[in-house]
Each structure stands twice: as C-alpha cells, then as structure tokens.
Amino acid sequence: MTGPREADYVIVGAGSAGCAMAYRLSEDGRHTVLVLEYGGSDFGPLIQMPAALSYPMNMSHYDWGYASEPEPHLGGRRMACPRGKVIGGSSSINGMVYVRGHACDYDHWEEQGAKGWAFANVLPYFKRMEDAHGGQEGWRGSGGPLHVTRGPRRNPLFHAFVEAGRQAGYPVTEDYNGERQEGFGAMEMTIWKGRRWSAANAYLKPALKRPNVSIRRGLARRVLFEGGRTVGVEFEVGGRIETVRARREVIVAASSINSPSLLKLSGVGPAAELREHGIEVIADRPGVGENLQDHLELYVQQECLQPITLYKHMNLFSKAWIGAQWLFLKSGHGATNHFESAAFVRSAAGVKYPDIQYHFLPVAIRYDGKAPAKTHGFQAHVGPMRSASRGHVRLRSADPRDNPVIRFNYMSHEQDWEDFRTCIRLTREIFAQDAFTPYAGREIAPGSTVESDDALNDFIREAVESAYHPCGTCRMGAADDAMAVVDPECRVIGVEGLRVADSSIFPRITNGNLNAPSIMAGEKASDHILGRDPLPPSNQQPWIHPGWQTAPR
C-alpha cells in the first residue's frame, strides 16, 4: 500500500482509542492525520454479527495471538491474551459489553498523580462519545459517535437473575453507567441496528471520509527521534522498511501489550532492559511495561430444568437459520451478544464501592465458544475487580516481529484466592433464590461437592480465565514520578512530541470491561493534543451506599 509519507499527527494503532483520536484530531479540518495499522479490514459477518463474538478472537487473521508465560500461581498455565489485529482493534473482537467504570476508579487515578482525570473530569467525555439508547436521564450522552444499546431480554432467565439478586438483598440499578453502578440490572452493549458498533464503525470509517485522514497498513518497528524530538515512525510493509514523518506529534495507541513494546523498541524504557537487547537508550523510563493488570473470571454454571436456553440453538440447522436472519434482517439471536443482564456488587461491609462484576448468560459455555455443557444450562461470569497482582510486558528480543514476554503474575496475593472463593459462594447464594426455583437444577461447575477452601482453590486454579482486560503498562502519573510513563496530558516523559493514549495509560484497572474507558482516553487525549481546554468538569455526584462501612449489600 502506498499513501502519504507525512502528516501532522501519526497515530500508531487503529484500536479503540486510536479510532477516536483519528476522528477528533481531524474534526475541524485543520490538521492531517495518518493512522498506521497492521491489521486489515473488519468486513464480514464474523466480526459484524454480534453473536459470532467467539470467532474473531480465536482467529490469527484478527488476533495477535498473544499468550502469557507460564503463570506460577496457576499451575504453569499459559493464559490467552487476545488483542485485536484489525481496524477497530480489540473493539472489533471483544464481547461488546459497555461499562464506563465506577466514579471512584477515576478519583483514584487522580489521587495517583493523573491530575485532571477524576470522575468529574472524565464524565463529560463519556457523555460526548455516547449516543445512549436508554439509561438514566442527565447522566448519559446523546448524539455522540458511539451507539450504546440494551438487549431485548426476552429470555426469562435474564429477569430471574436480576430478581434473584434483589431477593438476596442487593439493590437493583436502573443504569450501572449512570449515577449508581452498584446493583443488578440490564447490561449495555456497543451494538447498533444488529451490528457490532466497534470504534472502527463509530469513529474511523466516518473519519476516513474526510480528505485530511488516511490509513496505511504496516507493522510499526520503532518511533524515530532526532535529538530527543519525535519525528516519525519506521514500519514494515510487504518486506520493505518505510517511514512516515510526523510534523507535529506521534501518538502510540497500540494496546497495553504493543504500546510498551514499541516504546522499548524505540529506546524508551528501562535502560538495563534496552541495553540487554542492544537498543540505544533515548529515555530511561523504568515504568514502561510494568504495572500490567487484568481481570480474571470464572463461570458458575447451573443446569436449567426448562428447555429455554441457547443450548437448543447449538446445532447446524439453528445456526444457519440465525445466520440467515441476521444477514438479511439484522435481527434475531445473531443481533445480540447475549450478555443482557449484569451486576456490580460489594463483597463485604467496609468495601466502599463494587468489587465484583457479573455477566449473566442463558447458556453454559466458555467465552471462547468451546466446551458447551451437554445440557440446557445458564451461567454467571464472575470475578473480582481490583486485584493487587501486577505483572509486566518485556521484550523477547530487539526484533519487532518477536512476541513480547507477557507475565501477569495472576493470583499472586492470598487476597485473590479469598476474593474468588467469595465470588463463588455469593453466586451460589444468588442461584439458590426463589426466582431461580423453576429453572435451577444441579450445579454443573464447580459442582456441589466442591465446598472447602482447598477444593475451591483447586477449581479456581484450573478454571479461572482472563476477562481480556489488560491495561496499565504505560502508567499515567505526575511528571516527577519515576515509574510514570506519561504525564496527565498523555505526553511520554523524557522526550518531545510523543504521546501514548490507550488502556496502557490507566494507573489502575477500572470496574468492568475496558472498551468504554479506552475510547474515553482517546477522546480526552485528543483535546490535550490539540491544546484545547478540557471539557468543563461535571458537578454530578455518584451514588455510594450510605451504609457501606457496616452493610455488605
């Protein structure tokens, strides 16, 4: 592919944040924007049909195919770490669940040195990016590029889950993305008119219709510097090494795995690691690649006594019918991700805001579409939100084509094990409520005999999976923080003309799925890049359980 050899702004990565920045940086027509993306087109039903979500994240055509090193606390398991290799990035292969995160997450960011990223500061950007169809009046955006919808919840199990939560003493929330995250309620999704509404569909494709936006395909090899000033990007395409120059800035938005890797390949990172691989040190930033975080989850699965689950569609005839209905009408079972009810709850008294997330699914099956139970069933995906475990992303070599060394260090704190045991026991309590009496049969997993702490730990060690929310590896913080990689305006500390804006800049992982915060980061970074005043802060106050210090629910 040929294309422009220079632009005002060069964005590396057409993922969630990169697409948003391509749209915003080019909006007024004053600046040229070039997006460099290794992956290709998102055309076709495997990406655009919401119910097909398990396919693209398991296809090398769309996924970088990363896996962790053997995880020492999980019996040496290598954990999958899919990242989108396609326009839209991981928003084109994810589960399409839309969660802003809790207000306290962003207040914590500011406390950790990300000044100007408190909830009051980021809420206006969530509103700007949204076109929310449903949700709480005054708390949601309208007219933004990103359509946010709710599923039809036709299956009675979706309502049984919410009612069971209420019966167990938890609140019901009208909108977990509004004033009150805590509680049980409808789940939101980035789906519009039956199609996946990825960042590519929402932002990049409209931006590419402008004359000042272009995209080039290639593998970014390194950011180029002249005297400490960023001047462009070297990339490989079709076996050729080419460069594109940035008249103003380079913005890296290549994911929490690829962004720190690219910085290191470019000479920005821990000096000792760079020298080990023969890379010239441009800026010694020891925090690059550190602070890796993720959410883990497992499935508590229950047999369903009534034949109303998606299991009845696990045959070729049904799949063909669902595919045809979606292809011609964009409706039916193919037009939803089937995550239509959710919950955010606190695990105990003294926990200020939710630390457990639930996705409910009316079938017993793995997230990757493998190993469905051979019976009608339903399941809750459940996991803790704020593990203290931290990992890292390091270079395997100085070759940009070598996969990095990824080690999450999952479950490295005793509290992680206690938190997961609590998750399982709370889920069992919810499934035992009267609302599930007409439906709940035997427990498929972990199984009713798995009761003791040791037995539960054994199950957790074998069954726990990533929720695919890696973040934190180019942490944002104060400019004088030795472990910070970018300052609160997303500028890489120690060099000029280089920024990072994607999930890698998160100081701490947010409550829930990361697509919405990643897009928000791109939206807010755009104003910083353009030198604009940030949107005025909100004075809206989120709901915190008034008795959180003494009441668990």
Secondary structure as UniProt FT lines:
FT   STRAND          6..12
FT   HELIX           16..25
FT   TURN            26..28
FT   STRAND          33..37
FT   HELIX           45..48
FT   HELIX           50..52
FT   TURN            53..55
FT   HELIX           56..58
FT   TURN            60..62
FT   STRAND          66..67
FT   HELIX           72..74
FT   TURN            75..76
FT   STRAND          80..81
FT   TURN            87..88
FT   HELIX           89..92
FT   HELIX           103..111
FT   TURN            112..113
FT   TURN            115..116
FT   HELIX           119..129
FT   STRAND          130..132
FT   TURN            137..139
FT   STRAND          146..150
FT   HELIX           156..167
FT   TURN            168..169
FT   TURN            176..179
FT   STRAND          183..186
FT   STRAND          188..189
FT   STRAND          191..192
FT   TURN            193..194
FT   STRAND          195..196
FT   HELIX           200..204
FT   HELIX           205..208
FT   TURN            211..212
FT   STRAND          213..217
FT   STRAND          219..226
FT   TURN            227..228
FT   STRAND          229..237
FT   TURN            238..239
FT   STRAND          240..252
FT   HELIX           255..265
FT   TURN            266..267
FT   STRAND          268..269
FT   HELIX           271..276
FT   TURN            277..278
FT   STRAND          283..284
FT   TURN            286..289
FT   STRAND          292..293
FT   STRAND          296..304
FT   HELIX           310..313
FT   HELIX           316..329
FT   HELIX           332..335
FT   STRAND          341..345
FT   TURN            349..350
FT   STRAND          356..361
FT   TURN            367..368
FT   STRAND          377..384
FT   STRAND          391..394
FT   TURN            400..401
FT   STRAND          405..407
FT   TURN            410..411
FT   HELIX           414..431
FT   HELIX           434..436
FT   TURN            437..439
FT   STRAND          440..445
FT   TURN            446..449
FT   HELIX           453..463
FT   STRAND          465..466
FT   TURN            473..474
FT   TURN            479..480
FT   TURN            482..483
FT   TURN            488..489
FT   STRAND          491..492
FT   TURN            493..494
FT   STRAND          498..500
FT   HELIX           503..505
FT   HELIX           515..529
FT   TURN            530..531
FT   TURN            546..550
//
